[in-house]
């Protein structure tokens, strides 16, 4: 039963992606990484959505960060 471990590995991969993206954009690393981990944990353990839920939630988080940064730059 390695499936839950693959979901957790995906959760960590997205967290690393957001950490590095925040680092490249000179934004707070732990906030972006923490949001990614929180969103992933909610989709995996609370909503039980699986792969599609993780990917969709991370995409929504990425779009949300983009819109937030666009509004803040105005």
Number of C-alpha atoms within 10 A of each C-alpha: 5 6 9 12 10 12 17 15 12 16 24 16 14 19 24 17 15 24 20 16 15 17 14 10 9 9 13 11 18 14 13 23 21 14 15 26 21 14 19 29 17 16 22 19 11 9 11 12 16 15 16 10 17 23 17 14 18 22 12 13 17 15 12 12 13 12 12 11 11 10 9 8 7 5
